[in-house]
Amino acid sequence: MKRITFMLAALLAAGYAHAQNNTSTLLQSGGTNNADVTQTGLMNEAHGTQAGDGNDLKQSQNGRYNFETSTQTGNGNDAVQSQNGRYNEARSTQTGNDNTATQTQVGLYHDARITSTGNSNTSTQTQAGLGNRALGTQNGSNNTISQTQGLIGGNEASARQIGDRNSATQTQLGELNQATIVQGDGTPIDGDNTATQYQTGSLNSATARQLGGRNTSHQEQLEAIGDEATVIQEGGNDNYARQSQRRVSEGNSLNLARIQQVGNRNHAEQDQIGSRNDSRALQAGSDNYSTQTIGIGGSDDNVASVLQRGNGNRAEQVIINDENKQTIEQEGNNSRAYQYTNGFRNEAYIDQDGDGHLARQTQIGNENSAKVWQGASGQNSTIEQYGNNNTANVHQDHP
């Protein structure tokens, strides 16, 4: 009987010691605040601070070596933190009223941070896998951040929003992906921006920077290895940028897409299917339009470039097959340029200086060259090449 009593006491002592490895601290000041903390596992640590009225905090930890802290200052804020695994760390800081922060981490080595300053902001972070990190910072009101990172990967997603009514959505599935969104510069009209990033695959990188108001950016990279997409919108409002990249065969795709917009109401789209393609568009001015499409069925090693300085210009580029190069340069207003290439190792070039020009180039075949220079105003040029090894040069009142 004494032996049984001794063994039972030893088991209870061991269980008590195990439970004591978890730490929880709560500080509440104000009224009608609610906090619920659940810890299961070993050496978990949770801290919560609520200052104000009507705040709600839920902390749940299951595993080992988890750490989470939440600070709520204001009224009607809601924070939910859940961690399942080990070496995870979650932070949530809310200053203002009616903000919502949700953090969920499943796996190893995660780090998620949410900081909201203002009112009615919503932040959601969900991570499952290995070595992920998500950062969300909102300074203003009525902003939304949604970050989701998939299974087993070293993903990193960062979103920073300053102003009101901004929306940032980031979804990454796979491994070693990186996505960054920056919206607003603190000026009174830097709100109402929307940025979306979706990546699935490996080694992808997407960057969106919007400084202004009512700008929109969409970036999508599918089954891509080594692709990079960048959108920079600054110094203007009502701009639109969309990028889509994916591969169609095994191996690295290594596509590069870049859009930079300075001004108002510019529109740029880039679609690339294949490997080692490069699309770049620079729009400086207002009401410019640019579309670039490479590889409808999959194409490799192509280059498409658009430069627009002025207002109301339009540029469209389409490339099918491999090793082609297209360039459009527009400096002036209300000019139009269209390029279509289907073949191998073709080159198409349009240079428009002045106003109201029109240039069309069509290439179907291989190793053709078409170049047009237009100056003054109101020039019109059409070049069509069918076959191989053709060369055409057109100069119209160009210095």
SETI-940041 format. One record per atom (N, C-alpha, C): x, y, z. Coordinates in steps of 0.1 Angstrom, whole numbers, padded with zeros to 4 digits, always signed. Layout:
residues N
XYZ...
***
This chain:
residues 399
+0008-0012+0000+0000+0000+0000+0009+0013+0000+0019+0012+0008+0028+0024+0008+0035+0026-0005+0038+0015-0013+0045+0016-0026+0035+0022-0036+0022+0018-0036+0013+0024-0045+0011+0039-0042+0010+0042-0029+0008+0056-0026+0020+0065-0030+0032+0059-0029+0044+0066-0033+0044+0069-0049+0041+0058-0056+0040+0059-0071+0030+0070-0075+0019+0070-0069+0008+0079-0073+0013+0094-0070+0019+0096-0058+0024+0109-0055+0035+0113-0065+0043+0104-0069+0054+0108-0079+0048+0112-0092+0037+0105-0097+0031+0108-0110+0024+0122-0109+0017+0125-0098+0011+0138-0096+0021+0149-0096+0033+0146-0090+0043+0157-0089+0049+0159-0103+0051+0148-0111+0056+0150-0125+0046+0157-0133+0033+0154-0132+0023+0162-0140+0023+0176-0136+0024+0179-0123+0024+0193-0118+0036+0201-0124+0048+0194-0124+0060+0201-0129+0058+0203-0144+0052+0194-0151+0051+0195-0165+0041+0207-0169+0031+0208-0161+0021+0219-0163+0027+0233-0160+0036+0233-0151+0042+0246-0147+0052+0252-0157+0055+0244-0167+0064+0249-0177+0057+0259-0187+0044+0259-0187+0036+0269-0194+0034+0282-0186+0034+0293-0193+0033+0306-0186+0022+0314-0193+0013+0321-0185+0002+0329-0190+0001+0341-0181+0001+0353-0187-0002+0365-0179-0012+0374-0186-0022+0379-0178-0032+0388-0184-0034+0401-0176-0035+0412-0183-0037+0425-0176-0049+0431-0183-0060+0434-0175-0072+0440-0180-0075+0453-0173-0078+0463-0180-0082+0476-0174-0094+0482-0182-0105+0485-0176-0116+0489-0183-0128+0481-0179-0138+0480-0189-0150+0472-0186-0153+0462-0197-0160+0452-0193-0166+0441-0202-0155+0436-0212-0143+0435-0207-0133+0428-0215-0133+0413-0212-0130+0405-0222-0130+0391-0221-0117+0384-0226-0111+0375-0219-0099+0369-0223-0100+0354-0220-0096+0345-0229-0097+0331-0228-0083+0325-0232-0076+0319-0223-0063+0313-0226-0063+0298-0224-0058+0291-0234-0057+0276-0233-0043+0272-0237-0036+0265-0229-0023+0260-0232-0022+0245-0229-0017+0238-0239-0015+0224-0238-0001+0220-0244+0008+0215-0236+0021+0212-0241+0032+0215-0231+0043+0219-0236+0055+0222-0228+0061+0235-0232+0064+0243-0221+0072+0255-0222+0065+0265-0232+0052+0267-0231+0045+0277-0239+0044+0289-0231+0043+0301-0238+0042+0314-0231+0032+0322-0238+0022+0328-0230+0012+0337-0236+0010+0349-0227+0009+0361-0233+0007+0373-0226-0004+0381-0232-0013+0387-0224-0024+0395-0230-0026+0407-0222-0028+0418-0229-0031+0431-0222-0043+0437-0229-0053+0441-0221-0065+0448-0226-0068+0461-0219-0068+0472-0226-0071+0485-0220-0082+0492-0227-0094+0492-0221-0105+0498-0228-0118+0490-0225-0128+0490-0233-0140+0484-0230-0144+0474-0242-0150+0463-0238-0156+0454-0248-0146+0447-0257-0134+0445-0253-0124+0438-0260-0124+0423-0258-0120+0415-0268-0121+0401-0267-0108+0395-0271-0102+0386-0263-0090+0379-0266-0091+0364-0264-0086+0357-0274-0086+0342-0273-0072+0338-0277-0065+0330-0268-0052+0325-0270-0052+0310-0268-0047+0303-0278-0046+0288-0277-0033+0283-0282-0026+0275-0274-0013+0269-0277-0013+0254-0275-0008+0247-0285-0008+0232-0284+0006+0228-0289+0015+0224-0281+0028+0219-0286+0038+0224-0276+0050+0227-0281+0061+0231-0273+0067+0244-0278+0072+0252-0268+0080+0264-0271+0073+0275-0279+0060+0275-0278+0052+0286-0284+0052+0299-0276+0051+0310-0283+0051+0323-0276+0041+0332-0284+0032+0338-0276+0023+0347-0282+0020+0358-0273+0018+0370-0278+0014+0382-0270+0004+0390-0278-0005+0396-0270-0015+0405-0276-0018+0417-0267-0018+0429-0274-0021+0441-0267-0032+0448-0273-0043+0451-0266-0054+0458-0272-0057+0471-0264-0056+0482-0271-0059+0495-0265-0070+0502-0273-0081+0503-0266-0093+0509-0273-0105+0501-0269-0115+0502-0278-0128+0495-0275-0132+0486-0286-0138+0475-0283-0144+0466-0292-0134+0459-0301-0122+0457-0297-0112+0450-0305-0113+0435-0302-0110+0427-0312-0111+0412-0312-0098+0406-0317-0091+0398-0309-0079+0391-0313-0080+0376-0310-0076+0368-0319-0076+0353-0318-0063+0348-0322-0056+0341-0313-0043+0336-0316-0043+0321-0314-0039+0313-0323-0038+0298-0322-0025+0293-0328-0018+0285-0320-0006+0279-0325-0005+0264-0322-0001+0256-0332+0000+0242-0330+0013+0238-0336+0023+0234-0328+0036+0231-0332+0047+0235-0322+0058+0239-0327+0068+0244-0318+0076+0255-0325+0083+0263-0317+0091+0275-0321+0082+0285-0329+0069+0285-0327+0061+0295-0333+0060+0307-0325+0058+0319-0331+0057+0331-0323+0047+0340-0330+0037+0345-0323+0026+0354-0328+0025+0366-0319+0024+0377-0326+0022+0390-0319+0010+0398-0325+0003+0404-0317-0009+0412-0321-0010+0424-0313-0010+0436-0319-0011+0449-0313-0022+0457-0320-0032+0461-0312-0043+0468-0318-0045+0481-0310-0045+0492-0316-0047+0505-0310-0058+0512-0318-0069+0514-0312-0081+0520-0318-0093+0512-0314-0103+0512-0323-0116+0506-0319-0121+0497-0330-0127+0486-0326-0134+0476-0335-0124+0470-0345-0112+0468-0341-0102+0461-0350-0103+0446-0347-0099+0438-0357-0100+0423-0356-0086+0418-0361-0081+0409-0353-0068+0402-0357-0069+0387-0354-0066+0379-0365-0067+0365-0364-0054+0359-0368-0048+0351-0360-0035+0344-0363-0036+0329-0361-0033+0321-0371-0033+0307-0369-0020+0301-0375-0013+0294-0367+0000+0288-0372+0000+0273-0369+0003+0265-0378+0004+0250-0377+0017+0246-0383+0026+0240-0375+0039+0236-0380+0051+0240-0372+0062+0244-0378+0074+0247-0371+0079+0261-0376+0086+0268-0367+0094+0279-0370+0086+0291-0376+0074+0293-0373+0066+0303-0378+0067+0316-0370+0065+0328-0376+0065+0341-0370+0054+0349-0376+0044+0353-0369+0033+0361-0375+0031+0374-0366+0030+0385-0372+0029+0398-0364+0017+0406-0370+0009+0412-0362-0002+0421-0367-0001+0433-0359-0001+0445-0365-0002+0458-0358-0012+0466-0365-0022+0471-0358-0033+0479-0364-0034+0492-0356-0034+0503-0362-0036+0516-0356-0047+0523-0363-0058+0525-0357-0070+0531-0363-0082+0524-0359-0093+0524-0368-0105+0518-0364-0110+0508-0375-0117+0498-0371-0123+0489-0380-0114+0482-0390-0102+0479-0386-0092+0472-0395-0094+0457-0392-0091+0449-0403-0092+0435-0402-0079+0428-0407-0073+0420-0399-0061+0414-0402-0062+0399-0400-0059+0391-0410-0060+0376-0409-0047+0370-0414-0041+0361-0406-0028+0355-0410-0030+0340-0407-0027+0331-0417-0028+0317-0416-0016+0310-0421-0009+0303-0414+0004+0297-0418+0004+0282-0415+0007+0274-0424+0008+0259-0422+0021+0254-0429+0030+0249-0422+0042+0244-0429+0055+0246-0421+0065+0250-0427+0078+0252-0421+0085+0265-0425+0090+0272-0415+0098+0284-0417+0090+0296-0423+0077+0297-0421+0070+0308-0427+0070+0320-0418+0069+0332-0424+0068+0345-0416+0058+0354-0423+0049+0360-0415+0039+0369-0421+0039+0382-0412+0040+0393-0418+0039+0406-0411+0027+0414-0417+0020+0420-0408+0009+0429-0413+0008+0442-0405+0009+0453-0411+0008+0466-0404-0002+0475-0411-0011+0480-0404-0022+0489-0409-0022+0501-0401-0021+0513-0407-0022+0525-0400-0032+0534-0407-0044+0534-0401-0056+0540-0407-0068+0533-0403-0079+0534-0411-0091+0528-0407-0097+0520-0419-0105+0510-0416-0112+0502-0426-0103+0495-0436-0092+0491-0431-0082+0484-0440-0084+0469-0437-0080+0461-0448-0080+0447-0447-0068+0440-0452-0062+0431-0444-0050+0423-0448-0054+0409-0446-0051+0401-0456-0053+0386-0455-0041+0379-0461-0035+0371-0452-0022+0364-0456-0024+0349-0453-0022+0341-0464-0023+0327-0462-0011+0320-0469-0003+0312-0461+0009+0306-0466+0007+0291-0464+0011+0283-0475+0008+0269-0475+0018+0260-0468+0017+0247-0472+0024+0236-0466+0039+0236-0469+0047+0234-0459+0061+0230-0460+0069+0240-0470+0073+0251-0464+0080+0261-0473+0086+0272-0464+0096+0279-0470+0101+0290-0463+0095+0303-0469+0082+0304-0467+0075+0316-0473+0076+0328-0464+0075+0340-0470+0075+0352-0462+0066+0362-0469+0056+0367-0462+0046+0376-0467+0046+0389-0459+0046+0401-0464+0046+0413-0457+0037+0423-0463+0028+0429-0456+0019+0439-0461+0019+0451-0451+0020+0463-0457+0020+0475-0449+0010+0485-0456+0001+0490-0449-0009+0499-0454-0010+0511-0445-0010+0523-0451-0011+0535-0444-0022+0543-0451-0033+0546-0445-0044+0553-0450-0057+0546-0447-0067+0548-0455-0080+0542-0452-0085+0533-0464-0093+0523-0460-0100+0515-0470-0090+0508-0480-0078+0504-0476-0069+0496-0484-0072+0482-0482-0069+0474-0492-0070+0459-0491-0058+0452-0497-0053+0443-0489-0041+0435-0494-0044+0420-0491-0042+0412-0502-0045+0398-0501-0032+0390-0506-0027+0381-0498-0015+0374-0502-0018+0359-0500-0015+0351-0510-0017+0336-0509-0005+0330-0515+0002+0322-0507+0014+0315-0512+0013+0300-0508+0015+0291-0518+0015+0277-0516+0028+0271-0522+0035+0264-0514+0048+0258-0519+0059+0261-0510+0070+0265-0516+0082+0267-0507+0090+0279-0513+0097+0286-0503+0106+0297-0506+0100+0308-0514+0087+0311-0512+0080+0322-0519+0082+0335-0510+0081+0346-0517+0082+0359-0509+0073+0369-0516+0064+0375-0509+0055+0385-0514+0055+0397-0505+0055+0409-0511+0056+0422-0503+0046+0432-0509+0038+0438-0501+0028+0448-0505+0030+0460-0497+0032+0472-0503+0032+0485-0496+0022+0494-0502+0013+0499-0495+0003+0508-0500+0002+0521-0492+0003+0532-0499+0001+0545-0492+0013+0551-0487+0014+0565-0486+0025+0572-0481+0021+0582-0470+0009+0581-0466+0005+0589-0455-0002+0602-0459-0003+0605-0472-0010+0617-0476-0025+0615-0475-0033+0626-0475-0048+0624-0473-0055+0616-0483-0050+0614-0495-0057+0607-0506-0051+0594-0509-0043+0588-0500-0036+0576-0503-0044+0563-0500-0057+0564-0499-0066+0553-0495-0072+0546-0507-0080+0536-0504-0088+0528-0514-0079+0521-0524-0067+0516-0520-0059+0508-0529-0062+0493-0527-0060+0485-0537-0063+0471-0537-0051+0464-0543-0045+0454-0535-0034+0447-0541-0036+0432-0537-0034+0423-0548-0036+0409-0546-0024+0401-0552-0019+0392-0544-0008+0384-0548-0011+0369-0546-0010+0361-0556-0012+0347-0555-0001+0339-0561+0005+0330-0553+0017+0323-0558+0016+0308-0554+0019+0299-0563+0020+0285-0560+0031+0280-0568+0040+0273-0561+0052+0267-0568+0064+0269-0559+0075+0273-0564+0088+0274-0557+0095+0287-0561+0103+0292-0551+0113+0303-0554+0107+0315-0561+0094+0318-0558+0087+0329-0565+0089+0342-0557+0088+0354-0563+0089+0366-0556+0079+0376-0562+0071+0383-0555+0062+0392-0560+0062+0405-0551+0063+0417-0557+0064+0429-0550+0054+0439-0556+0046+0445-0548+0037+0456-0552+0038+0468-0543+0040+0479-0549+0041+0492-0541+0031+0502-0547+0022+0507-0540+0012+0516-0545+0012+0529-0535+0016+0540-0541+0016+0552-0533+0007+0562-0540-0004+0564-0535-0015+0572-0541-0028+0567-0536-0038+0569-0544-0052+0565-0541-0059+0558-0552-0067+0548-0548-0075+0541-0557-0067+0533-0568-0056+0528-0564-0048+0520-0573-0051+0506-0571-0049+0498-0582-0052+0483-0582-0041+0475-0588-0037+0465-0581-0026+0456-0585-0029+0442-0583-0028+0433-0593-0030+0419-0593-0018+0412-0598-0012+0403-0590-0001+0395-0594-0003+0380-0591-0001+0372-0602-0003+0358-0601+0008+0350-0607+0014+0341-0600+0024+0332-0605+0021+0318-0602+0020+0309-0612+0015+0296-0610+0025+0286-0615+0028+0276-0607+0037+0265-0611+0050+0270-0616+0055+0281-0610+0067+0288-0615+0079+0286-0606+0090+0284-0612+0102+0283-0604+0112+0294-0608+0114+0303-0599+0124+0314-0601+0118+0326-0608+0104+0327-0609+0098+0339-0615+0098+0351-0605+0097+0363-0611+0097+0375-0603+0088+0385-0609+0078+0390-0601+0069+0400-0606+0069+0412-0597+0070+0424-0603+0071+0437-0596+0062+0447-0602+0054+0453-0593+0045+0464-0596+0049+0476-0587+0052+0488-0594+0054+0500-0586+0045+0511-0591+0036+0516-0583+0027+0526-0586+0029+0538-0577+0033+0549-0581+0036+0560-0572+0033+0573-0579+0030+0583-0570+0028+0596-0575+0015+0598-0583+0005+0590-0581-0007+0592-0589-0019+0583-0583-0030+0584-0590-0042+0577-0586-0049+0570-0597-0057+0560-0593-0066+0553-0603-0058+0545-0613-0046+0540-0610-0038+0532-0619-0042+0517-0617-0040+0509-0628-0043+0495-0627-0032+0487-0633-0027+0476-0626-0016+0468-0631-0020+0453-0628-0018+0445-0638-0020+0430-0636-0009+0422-0642-0004+0412-0635+0007+0404-0640+0003+0389-0638+0005+0381-0648+0003+0366-0647+0014+0359-0653+0020+0349-0646+0031+0341-0651+0030+0327-0647+0033+0318-0656+0033+0304-0653+0041+0296-0664+0046+0284-0660+0054+0276-0669+0045+0265-0674+0050+0258-0685+0042+0247-0691+0050+0235-0692+0063+0235-0688+0072+0223-0689+0080+0222-0676+0088+0211-0675+0096+0209-0663+0108+0218-0664+0114+0220-0652+0126+0229-0651+0122+0243-0646+0132+0252-0646+0130+0265-0641+0123+0274-0651+0114+0282-0647+0108+0291-0657+0115+0305-0658+0119+0311-0646+0127+0322-0646+0122+0334-0654+0109+0336-0654+0103+0348-0660+0104+0360-0652+0104+0372-0658+0105+0384-0652+0095+0394-0657+0087+0400-0648+0077+0409-0652+0078+0422-0643+0077+0433-0649+0079+0446-0642+0070+0457-0648+0062+0463-0639+0053+0474-0643+0056+0486-0633+0059+0497-0639+0060+0510-0631+0052+0520-0637+0043+0526-0629+0034+0536-0633+0035+0549-0624+0037+0560-0631+0038+0573-0624+0028+0582-0631+0018+0586-0624+0007+0594-0630-0007+0589-0626-0017+0592-0635-0030+0589-0631-0037+0581-0642-0046+0571-0638-0054+0564-0647-0047+0556-0658-0035+0551-0655-0027+0543-0664-0032+0528-0662-0031+0520-0673-0035+0506-0673-0024+0498-0679-0020+0488-0672-0009+0479-0677-0012+0464-0674-0011+0455-0684-0013+0441-0681-0001+0433-0688+0003+0423-0681+0014+0414-0686+0010+0399-0683+0011+0391-0694+0008+0377-0693+0020+0369-0700+0026+0360-0692+0037+0353-0697+0035+0338-0694+0036+0329-0704+0035+0315-0703+0047+0309-0709+0056+0303-0701+0068+0297-0707+0079+0299-0697+0091+0300-0703+0103+0302-0695+0112+0313-0700+0119+0320-0691+0129+0330-0694+0124+0341-0702+0112+0345-0700+0106+0356-0707+0107+0369-0699+0108+0380-0705+0110+0393-0698+0100+0403-0704+0091+0408-0695+0082+0419-0699+0084+0431-0690+0085+0443-0696+0087+0455-0688+0078+0466-0694+0072+0473-0685+0063+0484-0689+0065+0496-0680+0068+0508-0686+0070+0520-0678+0060+0530-0684+0051+0535-0675+0041+0545-0679+0043+0558-0670+0047+0569-0677+0048+0582-0670+0039+0592-0676+0029+0595-0670+0018+0604-0675+0005+0599-0670-0005+0602-0679-0019+0598-0675-0026+0592-0687-0036+0583-0683-0045+0576-0693-0037+0568-0704-0026+0563-0700-0019+0554-0710-0024+0539-0708-0022+0531-0718-0027+0518-0718-0017+0509-0725-0014+0497-0718-0003+0488-0723-0007+0474-0720-0006+0465-0730-0008+0451-0727+0003+0443-0734+0008+0433-0727+0019+0425-0732+0016+0410-0730+0016+0402-0740+0012+0388-0739+0023+0380-0746+0029+0371-0738+0040+0362-0744+0036+0348-0741+0036+0340-0752+0034+0326-0750+0020+0321-0747+0011+0322-0757-0003+0318-0755-0003+0303-0752+0005+0295-0759+0006+0281-0756+0019+0277-0750+0027+0287-0746+0040+0284-0740+0052+0288-0749+0059+0298-0745+0071+0303-0753+0082+0307-0744+0094+0307-0750+0106+0309-0742+0115+0320-0747+0123+0326-0738+0134+0335-0742+0129+0347-0750+0118+0353-0747+0113+0365-0754+0114+0377-0745+0115+0389-0752+0116+0401-0745+0105+0411-0751+0098+0417-0742+0088+0427-0746+0090+0439-0737+0090+0451-0744+0093+0463-0736+0084+0475-0741+0078+0482-0732+0069+0493-0735+0074+0505-0726+0076+0517-0733+0079+0529-0726+0069+0540-0731+0062+0545-0722+0052+0555-0725+0054+0568-0716+0057+0579-0723+0059+0592-0716+0049+0602-0723+0039+0606-0716+0029+0614-0721+0015+0610-0717+0005+0613-0724-0009+0610-0720-0016+0603-0732-0025+0594-0728-0034+0588-0738-0028+0579-0748-0016+0574-0746-0010+0565-0755-0015+0550-0753-0014+0542-0764-0018+0529-0763-0008+0520-0770-0004+0509-0763+0006+0499-0768+0001+0485-0765+0002+0477-0776-0002+0463-0775+0008+0454-0781+0013+0444-0774+0023+0434-0779+0019+0420-0777+0020+0412-0787+0017+0397-0786+0029+0390-0792+0035+0380-0785+0046+0372-0790+0042+0357-0788+0044+0349-0799+0042+0335-0799+0054+0328-0804+0059+0318-0797+0071+0310-0800+0083+0317-0793+0095+0314-0798+0107+0317-0790+0117+0327-0796+0125+0333-0786+0136+0342-0790+0132+0354-0798+0121+0360-0795+0116+0372-0802+0118+0384-0793+0119+0396-0799+0120+0408-0792+0111+0419-0798+0103+0426-0789+0095+0437-0793+0097+0449-0784+0097+0460-0790+0100+0473-0783+0090+0484-0788+0084+0491-0779+0075+0502-0782+0079+0514-0773+0083+0525-0779+0086+0537-0772+0077+0549-0777+0070+0554-0768+0061+0565-0771+0063+0577-0762+0067+0588-0768+0069+0601-0761+0060+0612-0768+0049+0615-0761+0040+0624-0767+0026+0620-0762+0016+0623-0770+0002+0621-0766-0006+0614-0777-0015+0605-0772-0026+0599-0781-0020+0591-0793-0009+0585-0791-0004+0576-0802-0008+0562-0799-0008+0553-0810-0011+0539-0809-0001+0531-0816+0002+0520-0809+0012+0511-0815+0008+0496-0812+0009+0488-0823+0005+0474-0822+0015+0465-0828+0019+0454-0821+0029+0445-0826+0024+0431-0824+0025+0423-0834+0022+0408-0833+0033+0400-0840+0038+0391-0832+0049+0382-0837+0046+0368-0835+0047+0360-0845+0045+0345-0844+0056+0338-0852+0067+0334-0845+0078+0327-0851+0090+0327-0842+0102+0327-0848+0114+0326-0840+0124+0337-0844+0130+0342-0834+0141+0352-0836+0137+0364-0845+0125+0369-0842+0121+0381-0849+0123+0394-0840+0124+0405-0847+0126+0418-0839+0116+0428-0845+0109+0435-0836+0100+0445-0839+0102+0457-0831+0103+0469-0837+0106+0482-0830+0097+0493-0835+0091+0500-0826+0083+0512-0829+0088+0524-0820+0091+0535-0826+0095+0547-0818+0086+0558-0823+0078+0564-0814+0068+0574-0817+0071+0586-0809+0075+0597-0815+0078+0610-0809+0068+0620-0814+0060+0626-0806+0050+0635-0810+0036+0630-0807+0026+0635-0814+0012+0632-0811+0004+0625-0822-0005+0617-0818-0015+0611-0828-0009+0602-0838+0001+0594-0835+0007+0585-0845+0000+0571-0844+0001+0564-0855-0004+0550-0856+0006+0541-0863+0010+0530-0856+0019+0520-0862+0015+0506-0859+0015+0498-0870+0011+0484-0868+0022+0475-0874+0026+0465-0867+0036+0455-0872+0031+0441-0870+0032+0433-0881+0028+0419-0880+0039+0410-0886+0044+0401-0878+0055+0392-0883+0050+0377-0881+0050+0370-0892+0047+0356-0891+0058+0348-0899+0067+0342-0892+0079+0336-0898+0090+0337-0888+0102+0336-0894+0114+0336-0886+0125+0346-0891+0132+0352-0881+0143+0361-0883+0140+0373-0892+0128+0378-0889+0124+0391-0896+0127+0403-0887+0129+0415-0894+0131+0427-0886+0123+0438-0892+0115+0445-0883+0106+0456-0887+0109+0467-0877+0112+0479-0882+0115+0491-0874+0108+0503-0880+0102+0511-0871+0095+0523-0875+0099+0534-0865+0102+0546-0872+0104+0558-0864+0094+0569-0869+0087+0575-0860+0077+0585-0863+0079+0597-0855+0079+0609-0862+0080+0622-0855+0069+0631-0859+0070+0644-0854+0060+0654-0857+0046+0649-0852+0036+0648-0860+0023+0643-0856+0015+0637-0867+0006+0628-0863-0003+0622-0873+0003+0613-0883+0014+0606-0880+0020+0596-0889+0013+0583-0888+0013+0575-0900+0006+0563-0901+0015+0553-0908+0018+0541-0902+0026+0531-0908+0021+0517-0905+0022+0508-0915+0018+0494-0914+0028+0486-0921+0033+0476-0913+0043+0466-0919+0038+0452-0916+0038+0444-0927+0034+0430-0925+0045+0421-0932+0050+0412-0924+0061+0403-0929+0056+0389-0927+0056+0381-0939+0053+0367-0939+0064+0360-0945+0070+0350-0938+0082+0343-0943+0094+0345-0934+0106+0344-0940+0118+0344-0932+0128+0355-0938+0136+0360-0928+0147+0369-0932+0143+0382-0939+0132+0387-0936+0127+0400-0942+0132+0412-0933+0134+0423-0939+0139+0435-0932+0131+0447-0937+0125+0455-0928+0118+0467-0932+0121+0478-0922+0125+0490-0927+0128+0502-0919+0120+0514-0925+0112+0521-0916+0104+0532-0920+0107+0544-0911+0110+0556-0918+0113+0568-0911+0103+0578-0915+0095+0584-0906+0085+0594-0909+0087+0606-0901+0093+0617-0907+0095+0630-0900+0101+0628-0886+0110+0618-0885+0117+0616-0872+0131+0622-0873+0135+0629-0862+0148+0635-0862+0160+0625-0863
***
